[in-house]
């Protein structure tokens, strides 16, 4: 009987890929290019093309943001009224001290409540990112090679690749495919996505890859691992496989990816390369 082998690709989008010039439309440029991401995505596409017969499910997650977002520059001003540059971190105390303020004064109470909740969660500090994966933009689109590969898989298998959008609530960062960093009680899309998690449970192997290993892959995997462990015990984490040559960290966040991979391995998650798992996929086709 065919084993349930599921490939989960986190945010394989143009804005995160260091695409070479010949891959760029006129006037386009990735907003948040992760060094190494283009090659990562070429390896993902190759894995789907060569090993897709052994995959029983493919899921893709998609960052989807508005231009006005608590993690984008338009939301913030310096205390003197100036623009806030991308890659600026902002804490609740800095807002209380007047070093940074929301551009809309009416947003102050909610922004402070968010920053306090984010600090209490202890996972991330608010980062002002360049505008990226803006809904409807070229940058939000999926890397062309990955899209071509999974489109071929859909046609061959007469099966849909699941596409999961995240991040459209402008009041919360949403790194993880499972839930926002601070869920909004009024917005179900920010809360734990039980339907998505349920699709992962049947997988005998869940291969995880994508961008970036320091942020969205990390956050998604941590939530998935916690869920599987709570549902099925620590041994369930042995079903997770992180494809280490199909993810890369955001610049200056290399240590976060290394620490994440080490922590997951310690919990029983397998680390492997795309080449290393290809024989498993081919064996699942009967070849």
Secondary structure, DSSP 8 states (H G I E B T S, - for coil): ----EEEEEE--BGGGB---GGGS-TT---SS-BTTHHHHHHHHHHHHHHHGGG-SEEEEEEE-B-SS-TTBGGGEEETTS-B--TTEEE-HHHHHTTSEEESSGGGHHHHHHHHHHHHHHTS--EEEB-S-SBTTSGGGSB-HHHHHHHHHHHHHHT---EEEEE---TTS---SSS--SS--TT-GGGS--HHHHHHHHT-SEEEEEES-TTTHHHHHHHHHHHHHHHHH-GGGGGGEEEEGGG----TT-HHHHHHHHHHHHHTT-EEE-HHHHHHHHHHTTT-
